[in-house]
Amino acid sequence: DTDVGKREVTVNKRKYKPMDFSSETFRRQPYFNPSMSLMMKAEQLGLDVWLDVLSIVTQANYGNAILSVEPGVFDTDDIIAIRKSCQNSDWPDIGRGLVLGTDHEAALLQDNTLKFFQNSGSTDPLRQGSTGRLLNFDMFYSPRIPNNGEDLGGFACLPQAALIATSPIAPAPGVRQQLLSYDLVIDPDTGIAFEYRYWGNPDLDEDREIIEVNYGYNKGNSAALKRITNGATTNSSSSSQSSSSSSSSSTS
């Protein structure tokens, strides 16, 4: 049986990182690298958006945690347990992701199942510090997973778990004429659109740059994400059946 539904995503967030520098700094400081400085600001902007979007990963939105285990003792057996829960929920094999913290990653790299070549058939954990795909999950690790007041440590997900829409605000003609550059950059992995503006202020003898993103997000299919917490007690799995479709939203 199938259900057709929809989720509305309101674009009501506008985050940006500005940068300015004087002509003196640009001409007299040989080690000043504006491209590198702006890249670091762009990374911080991405982090701000990441933390904001993950605020929706709560028990109220996605049900009880399917696994609660201390990150330091996390191992491949825990991933097998997560996989079993996904299998029992009829998740498709394609598109499964597992997002964990860096403490989970360190524990997996110490797991004998992965660490020794004779067990895993790969030297990537030792040579590259990479666990690779595990049990059909695309693995992602981040030191910036908010606990959301619920001891959140990570989650398994399908792309439709959360819906994110971006809607750039192109400058009006008069503003555009005053800009030296206006570019729209779309991240190939997430589809999120970032805007870049560059102009100068001769009165202050400054160049100014801004990178920004205008976006909104909403819970997608609540059955497409399974929470993992950092405690020591395993909670029963609970999720509601819902479906969503969106042709104009990107997914995470």
Summary of the structure (lengths in Angstrom):
residues: 252
radius of gyration: 21.8
end to end distance: 25.5
largest distance: 68.6
contacts: 706
relative contact order: 0.25
helix: 32%
strand: 27%
